[in-house]
Structure formats: structure tokens, C-alpha cells
Amino acid sequence: MRNNNKRENLLQSRSTCWTTVTSLNKCLSSAPSQAAAVNVVIIIICILMYAMYGTWLVLLILSQTHGHCMCQNRTTNFRPNIVMVMSDAFDGRLTFDPGSRVVQLPYLNYLRELGTVFINAYTNSPICCPSRAAMWSGRFVHLTESWNNYKCLDPNATTWMDMLQQNGYNTLSVGKLDYTSGSHSVSNRVEAWTRDVPFLLRQEGRPVTDLVGDTSTTRVMTKDWRTTDIATQWIHHKAAALSQPFALYMGLNLPHPYVTDSLGPNAGGSTFRTSPYWLEKVMPELISIPKWLPLSDMHPVDYYSTFTKNCSGNFTEQEVRKIRAFYYAMCAETDAMLGQVISALRDTDLLDTTVLLFTSDHGDLAMEHRQFYKMSMFEGSSHVPLLIMGPGVKSGLRLSQPVSLVDIYPTVLEMAGVAVPGGLSGHSLLPLLSQSAARPARPRPDWVLSEYHGCNANASTYMLREGQWKYITYADGVSVPPQLFDLMVDKEELHNVASKFPDVCRHLDKLLRSAVDYPQVSQAICLYNKQQFAAWRKSLGDNYTQVIANLRWHLDWQEDVENNEKAIDEWLMKSGTKIKMSCQT
């Protein structure tokens, strides 16, 4: 179906070209008197490369050498443009090998080869709003108190985009923002508030696929394409004429699964939708079928998530393979939107003066660990892409240092020459990206923190990644057993070795507690959830019984209405006098 030899030859050609580009960059970094001679060499090599491999490799050489010359001639007053493309639910492992081979992502490959890719980048919370709140504020979730998709940043919070605007940048944010509130459904809020209630109800639709259009259908996610059109038109008609630097943020919904319309207005996103055009970008022979633990062997929180996500039933291998193929195809469509932005910057001669970032708020499990969606600390959910390209950024660099989304705030400000305020959780990535960057004022930690407090998980979850280890603990650290994975030997995260390495767990738990008093945070969130639910119930008056019975869990709720209502009453009564009174009113 595909010519694998041809593909391997192309990869080998890129490698050959990359070696040549590296050599040229070394020449250009030598004395200025050699520049003229090097330019002659560049022209000769371009002619040879064109004859051997075609136009793509010539453009690669020219962009590399030109970009390097610009960096050498920068004045200290130069401030680059900043463009950030943030997708939703993009698995970061697809931006480097071997994950990048399963689907064609030419524009992410372009960023990777001309810029830097972070191969251990993580979300600070694997769900939309809390993750974006951390990214925009540069602060951990327990500091912003962004507990779920409804409660996030204060509307008056200062973002890094605000800081750029205050310091002379022309700014535009388009598309999905979701950092003050995602305005998600009532079901989404109630499910988060009641996660400690001892019942087990399916809250999502079973994951399904939906093929639309034909081999010419390129615009499946029309909302995202409209956002992309707005952004690129602004680049062409506004940014290109500006005398001051600009900052553009473009937020996408893809590759987040679509709402399953047949499940009603409260339905979650359980439909993986694409067209034959994008499926052609997927290499079916490279799609892996993830291994699953038996339900009886799953961690209690993972089992809860699997059940509430409606994934505890039987799935054939063909179903799993199809869901994963559709997800990868949705990633390919996302890549094309990034490509339209790159093309707009290139067409307006802005590419060489612009720092371009691509990332995501979280990933998608795509049927790993018998789950889809996010809300988990497993790699498919918590590992995000982070690629940066632009003036002063090293090319072809793969960095293994653990980083997270809170690092974007200080990085962008330092790139723009704006003073970085105190009180941030993140650390600038510029010292890793550029040899000319100043020594950081405070040392970068060798770990990253992620936490989760929303629905589809029945306990607050905290993850610390350090070196080969991923440590996950829950609630108060005692009532729910922790998990420890050695990612060096267990990339699929199937073997919890917490009991085998108690010293490692103690070390990582101590490190985690130095960053957050997580038992206290968990207790505060439990109280918050009960207070919010009690207030919501009171606001419904006599309609409460009908409303709660018709949320996303309505099929399971109707099987035992009396006991479900009783479980909520008993849960609320445990919270103290204040909550009791509000419930009795």
C-alpha cells in the first residue's frame, strides 16, 4: 500500500542534509571573514542537494543557515514575535520517535528539525481548564485553586500575554482559551463534586468512531479551521504591517474527541471523528494495541476511571485499533492547522523573526489502560508536546530534562526581554534552548509536578516525575495506595513497583511534600466539593430529584434511585454543621 523503501530513503536523505546543515552552522559561527566563502559553499551544496533530493532539503538548508546568521547579528534590543499554537488532547509522544512514525505530521517534524523538542514535557493537570490556568499563570494548580473545568483562574489574573501587552507587544488570542472557566455542562461539575460519594455510575459515552466525507475532505473540525483562518488572516493583514513585535495565541479543540450527539445535550466527548483524507496519513501497520491489566488487578482509582468512562465492557482488537487510528488522523488534521500558521509567517517574511511554540493542555489515552480521554497520570494523558523554534533557539535539539506547562510563562517573558515576576512555579527554558542565555537566578528542579482534582477520578491525584521514576499518590497519601512506575523498563506502565522500592517512594513523597502539602490540599478540595454541591442542590429546590436523575449518568442512576440519593445524603452529612444546615434548608 505504501512504499516503505521510498520512505526510508527520504528519512536517510533528511539525515544527510541535517549533517550538512550542522557543518554549515559551525562554519558560520567562526570568524566573520569566512562568511563570504561559506556563502559560496552554501550555493554549491544547495545545487547538489536540489539535484539529489529536491526542493524541500534546499529550503531546510537555507532556513537553517539564514536563521543562524540572524542570530549572530542580533542587537541586544531585538524582541522576537511570539506565536503559540495550543491544541487539546495531543499526545506528546507523537513528536519524537518511535511515536512520530505512526502518523504523518510534517509541520511538527519541521519544528522538530529546525527547533527544539522537549521529550519529557508534562501537563500540570490532565484536564482542559486547570491545565490552561497553570500555563497562562505560570503557577501550579494548588496555587491557582483551579480544581475542575468550572473553577479556574480569577478573571483578573495576569497572564503572560497580559505582560507582553503591557510591555509594547501587539497581542491577539483566538480560539479555545478555557482558563477562567470552561463553561462545561452541569453534569461535568456535579460529577466532580460528588466523586467521593460511594457509588459507581457511568458518566461518559462508550468511545466510538465516525468517518465523514471522502478523500478530498480536509476540513473536518470546521470550528478549528475558522480559528486558524482568523489567525492567519491577522498575520497577513495586521501583523505584517506592525512596527512593534506581536504575540499571537491560537487555541484549538483538536484532537479532542467530539461530543456524542446521540447521548443528548449533557453528553461528553466520546466520538473520534475524521475523514478518509486524514486516515491516509496514518500508518496502520505501526498502530500498537495496548496491553490491559485484568479489571481485578487495576488500581482502585484506575478502575473507577475505567468504569465511569464507560470502558469496562468488552472491546474487540479491531475496535481498539480503529479508535487509535482515528485519533492519530485527528492529530494529522491538527498538524495541518499548525502548517497554515507556519505558511502565513513564511509568506509574510515573519518566520525568521518569530518564536513559534506548539503544545497541548494534555494528551489522550486512546484506549491505553482500558480508557480514553484524559484525567489520568498515565503517559498518554499527562505527556504533552512542547516544541519551540525561532531566532536564538538551537536546531535539531532533543532535550530530556523534565519540563511542564508552567515553564512557558517565564520562558516567553525572558525571550521578549520582559522582567519575570516573582512567585511563579515555572522556570525559564531559555538556558536550555540558547547558549547565549544568562544563568538562571534560581536553579531548575529535576522533577515536574502534575495534579488532578476533577471528575472521572475518585480521589485527588498527585504525580511527581523524576528521572526514570513516576510516583503517583492520592488523597491523604494513606487511605489510597500509591503507584510507582519505572519508565525506563516499563514504558507501558503496567507494573506498579511501589512495594518493591519503598525507599524510592519515601524519597519522592518527601520531594512532593516540599512542593505541595497534598493531604491538606485534598482535604480542602473535599470540603469545597461538598459546599458547591450543597449550594447547587439548594438552588434547585423541588426540581433537584428530577435534575440529578437526568445528568450523564442517568442510565445507571435509574437502576437504584433510592440508594443513590441516600449515598449523597450520607456523604453530605459527614461534612459538618454548615453543610448539614444548607442541605436541610
Residue pairs with C-beta under 8 A, 6 or more apart in sequence:
2 283
13 52
13 53
13 57
14 57
14 60
14 113
16 53
17 49
17 53
17 57
17 60
17 61
18 60
18 113
18 396
20 45
20 49
20 61
21 60
21 61
21 64
21 65
21 395
21 396
22 396
24 38
24 41
24 42
24 45
24 61
24 64
24 65
24 68
25 64
25 65
25 68
25 395
27 34
27 38
27 41
28 35
28 38
28 65
28 68
28 69
28 72
29 68
29 72
35 69
42 61
42 62
42 65
45 61
46 58
46 61
46 62
49 57
49 58
49 61
50 57
50 58
60 113
60 114
63 114
63 351
63 352
64 114
64 395
66 352
67 114
67 352
67 391
67 395
70 352
70 353
70 391
71 391
71 392
74 391
74 392
77 417
78 391
79 168
79 169
79 245
79 416
79 417
80 245
80 353
80 354
80 355
80 390
80 391
80 392
80 415
80 416
81 239
81 245
81 246
81 247
81 248
81 350
81 353
81 354
81 355
82 164
82 169
82 245
82 246
82 247
82 248
82 354
82 355
82 357
82 412
82 415
82 416
83 247
83 248
83 249
83 250
83 341
83 345
83 354
83 355
83 356
83 357
84 247
84 248
84 249
84 250
84 356
84 357
84 358
84 359
84 408
84 412
85 250
85 252
85 337
85 338
85 341
85 356
85 357
85 358
85 359
86 132
86 135
86 176
86 249
86 250
86 251
86 252
86 358
86 359
86 360
86 361
87 252
87 254
87 255
87 334
87 358
87 359
87 360
87 361
87 385
88 128
88 176
88 251
88 252
88 253
88 254
88 255
88 256
88 360
88 361
88 362
89 254
89 255
89 256
89 257
89 360
89 361
89 362
89 363
89 364
89 373
89 374
90 255
90 331
90 334
90 360
90 363
90 364
90 384
90 385
91 99
91 331
91 363
91 364
91 366
91 380
91 383
91 385
92 121
92 360
92 363
92 383
92 384
92 385
92 386
93 99
93 363
93 379
93 380
93 383
94 100
94 102
94 103
94 105
94 108
94 328
94 331
94 385
95 105
95 108
95 112
95 117
95 119
95 385
95 387
96 112
96 117
96 119
96 398
100 108
100 109
100 112
101 283
101 286
102 282
102 283
102 286
102 287
102 288
102 328
103 281
103 282
103 283
103 328
103 329
103 331
103 332
104 281
104 282
104 283
104 332
104 335
105 331
105 332
105 335
106 335
106 339
107 335
107 336
107 338
107 339
107 342
108 335
108 338
108 358
108 385
108 387
110 339
110 342
111 117
111 338
111 356
111 358
111 387
111 388
111 389
112 387
112 396
113 395
113 396
114 389
114 395
114 396
115 356
115 387
115 388
115 389
115 390
115 393
115 394
115 395
115 397
116 387
116 388
116 389
116 393
116 394
116 395
116 397
116 398
116 399
116 432
116 433
117 385
117 386
117 387
117 397
117 398
117 399
118 386
118 387
118 399
118 401
118 403
118 429
119 398
119 399
119 400
120 383
120 399
120 400
120 401
120 402
120 403
120 448
120 465
121 359
121 383
121 384
121 385
121 386
121 402
121 403
121 404
121 405
122 382
122 383
122 384
122 402
122 403
122 404
122 405
122 448
122 450
122 463
122 465
123 131
123 134
123 360
123 361
123 362
123 363
123 382
123 384
123 404
123 405
123 450
124 130
124 131
124 134
124 135
124 140
124 141
124 404
124 405
124 406
124 425
124 449
124 450
124 451
125 131
125 134
125 141
125 146
125 362
125 450
125 451
125 452
125 453
126 362
126 363
126 374
126 375
126 376
126 377
126 381
126 382
126 450
126 452
127 148
127 149
127 361
127 362
127 374
127 375
127 452
127 454
128 149
128 178
128 182
128 361
128 362
129 146
129 148
129 149
129 150
129 151
129 152
129 178
129 179
129 181
129 182
129 184
130 141
130 144
130 146
130 147
130 148
130 149
130 152
130 452
130 453
130 454
131 361
131 362
131 405
132 152
132 177
132 178
132 179
132 361
133 141
133 144
133 146
133 152
133 153
133 179
133 180
134 140
134 141
134 144
134 146
134 404
134 405
134 406
134 425
135 179
135 359
135 361
135 405
135 406
135 408
135 409
136 153
136 157
136 159
136 160
136 161
136 179
136 409
137 144
137 153
137 157
137 158
137 159
137 179
137 406
137 409
138 160
138 406
138 407
138 408
138 409
138 410
138 424
138 425
138 426
139 406
139 423
139 424
139 425
139 426
140 406
140 425
140 449
140 451
140 515
140 516
141 147
141 451
141 453
142 451
142 516
142 518
142 521
143 425
144 152
144 153
144 157
145 151
146 152
146 153
147 192
147 453
147 454
147 525
147 528
147 529
148 188
148 189
148 192
148 453
148 454
148 455
149 178
149 181
149 182
149 184
149 188
149 189
149 192
149 454
150 181
150 182
150 183
150 184
150 188
150 189
150 192
151 181
152 178
152 179
152 180
152 181
152 182
153 179
153 180
154 180
155 180
157 180
159 179
159 409
160 408
160 409
160 412
160 413
161 171
161 173
161 247
161 249
163 413
163 418
163 421
164 171
164 247
164 412
164 413
164 416
164 418
165 171
165 247
167 416
167 417
167 418
168 244
168 245
169 244
169 245
169 246
169 247
169 416
170 238
170 239
170 242
170 244
170 245
170 246
170 247
171 246
171 247
171 248
171 249
172 231
172 234
172 238
172 246
172 247
172 248
172 249
173 248
173 249
173 251
174 227
174 230
174 231
174 234
174 248
174 249
174 250
174 251
175 224
175 227
175 230
175 231
175 249
175 250
175 251
175 252
175 253
176 227
176 251
176 252
176 253
177 251
178 251
178 361
185 265
185 266
185 552
186 266
186 547
186 551
187 203
187 266
187 268
187 551
187 552
187 553
188 268
188 455
189 532
189 536
190 533
190 536
190 548
190 551
191 203
191 308
191 455
191 456
191 551
191 552
191 553
192 453
192 454
192 455
192 529
193 529
193 530
193 532
193 533
193 536
194 529
194 533
194 568
194 571
195 454
195 455
195 456
195 457
195 458
195 459
195 529
196 458
196 459
196 526
196 529
196 571
197 567
197 568
197 571
198 567
198 571
199 563
199 564
199 567
200 304
200 307
200 308
200 556
201 308
201 553
201 556
201 557
201 564
202 307
202 308
202 309
202 310
202 553
202 555
202 556
203 268
203 308
203 309
203 310
203 455
203 456
203 552
203 553
204 268
204 270
204 308
204 309
204 310
204 373
204 456
204 552
205 260
205 262
205 263
205 267
205 268
205 270
205 271
205 310
206 270
206 310
206 311
206 313
207 257
207 270
207 271
207 272
207 310
207 311
207 323
207 367
207 372
208 260
208 270
208 271
208 272
208 323
209 271
209 272
209 273
209 322
209 323
209 326
210 258
210 271
210 272
210 273
210 274
210 326
211 273
211 274
211 275
211 276
211 279
211 326
212 220
212 273
212 274
212 275
213 220
213 275
213 276
213 277
214 275
214 276
214 277
215 275
215 276
215 277
215 280
216 277
217 275
217 276
217 277
218 275
218 277
218 278
218 333
218 336
219 225
220 273
220 274
220 275
220 278
220 330
220 333
221 252
221 253
221 254
221 330
221 333
223 253
224 252
224 253
224 254
224 334
224 337
225 337
227 250
227 251
227 252
228 250
228 252
228 337
228 340
228 341
231 248
231 250
231 341
231 344
232 340
232 341
232 343
232 344
234 248
235 248
235 341
235 344
235 345
235 348
235 350
236 344
236 347
236 348
238 246
239 246
239 248
239 348
239 350
240 348
240 349
240 350
245 416
247 412
247 416
250 337
250 341
252 334
252 337
254 330
254 331
254 333
254 334
254 337
255 327
255 330
255 331
255 333
255 334
255 364
256 269
256 364
257 269
257 270
257 271
257 272
257 273
257 327
257 364
257 372
257 373
258 269
258 271
258 272
258 273
259 267
259 268
259 269
259 271
260 267
260 268
260 269
260 270
260 271
261 267
263 270
263 552
266 550
266 551
266 552
267 552
268 373
268 552
269 373
270 310
270 372
270 373
272 323
272 326
272 327
272 330
273 326
273 330
274 326
274 329
274 330
274 333
275 329
278 329
278 330
278 332
278 333
279 325
279 326
279 329
281 328
281 329
281 332
282 325
282 328
282 329
282 332
284 321
284 325
287 321
287 324
287 325
287 328
288 324
289 317
289 320
289 321
290 320
290 367
290 368
290 369
290 492
291 492
291 494
292 369
292 370
293 369
293 370
293 494
295 303
295 306
295 312
295 370
298 306
298 370
299 481
299 483
299 496
300 458
300 480
300 481
301 457
301 458
301 459
301 461
301 474
301 480
302 369
302 371
302 376
304 456
304 457
304 458
305 371
305 375
305 376
305 456
305 457
306 312
306 369
306 370
306 371
308 455
308 456
309 371
309 372
309 373
309 456
311 367
311 370
311 371
311 372
312 370
315 367
315 370
320 367
323 366
323 367
323 372
324 366
324 367
327 364
327 366
338 358
341 356
342 351
342 356
345 351
345 354
345 356
352 391
353 391
354 390
354 391
355 388
355 389
355 390
355 391
355 393
355 412
355 415
356 388
356 389
356 390
357 386
357 387
357 388
357 408
357 412
358 385
358 386
358 387
359 384
359 385
359 386
359 387
359 405
359 408
360 384
360 385
361 384
361 405
362 374
362 381
362 382
362 384
363 374
363 379
363 380
363 381
363 382
363 383
363 384
364 372
364 373
364 374
364 380
364 381
365 371
365 372
365 373
365 374
365 376
365 378
365 380
365 381
366 372
366 380
368 378
368 379
368 380
368 492
369 376
369 378
369 380
369 493
371 378
373 381
373 456
374 381
375 381
375 452
375 454
375 455
375 456
375 457
376 382
376 452
376 457
377 450
377 452
377 461
377 463
377 470
377 472
378 493
379 487
379 491
379 493
382 450
382 463
384 405
386 403
388 411
388 429
388 433
389 395
390 415
392 415
392 433
392 434
392 436
393 433
393 434
394 433
394 434
394 435
397 433
399 432
401 432
401 444
401 446
402 446
402 447
402 448
402 465
402 466
403 429
403 448
404 426
404 448
404 449
404 450
405 426
406 424
406 425
406 426
407 426
407 427
407 428
407 429
408 426
408 429
409 420
409 424
409 426
410 420
410 424
410 426
410 427
410 428
411 426
411 428
411 429
411 430
411 433
413 419
413 420
413 428
414 420
414 428
414 430
414 437
415 430
420 428
427 440
427 442
427 444
427 445
428 437
428 440
430 437
431 437
431 438
431 439
431 440
431 444
446 466
446 467
447 464
447 465
447 466
447 511
448 464
448 465
449 462
449 463
449 464
449 512
449 515
449 516
450 462
450 463
450 465
451 460
451 461
451 462
451 463
451 516
451 518
451 521
452 460
452 461
453 460
453 461
453 525
459 474
459 475
459 480
459 522
460 474
460 475
460 518
460 521
460 522
460 525
461 472
461 473
461 474
462 472
462 473
462 474
462 512
462 516
462 518
463 470
463 471
463 472
464 470
464 471
464 508
464 511
464 512
464 515
465 471
466 508
466 511
468 486
468 487
468 488
469 484
469 485
469 486
469 487
469 504
469 508
470 483
470 484
470 485
470 487
470 493
471 482
471 483
471 484
471 504
471 505
471 508
471 509
471 512
472 482
472 483
472 484
472 485
473 480
473 482
473 483
473 509
473 512
473 518
474 480
474 481
474 482
475 519
475 522
476 518
476 519
476 522
476 523
477 509
477 518
477 519
481 498
482 498
482 505
482 509
483 496
483 498
484 496
484 497
484 498
484 501
484 504
484 505
484 508
485 493
485 495
485 496
485 497
486 495
486 497
487 493
490 497
498 505
512 518
526 575
527 575
530 571
530 572
530 575
530 579
531 575
531 578
531 579
531 582
533 568
533 572
534 572
534 579
534 582
534 583
535 582
537 544
537 548
537 583
538 582
538 583
538 585
540 547
545 565
548 557
548 565
549 557
549 558
549 561
551 557
557 564
569 583
572 579
572 580
572 583
573 579
573 580
573 583
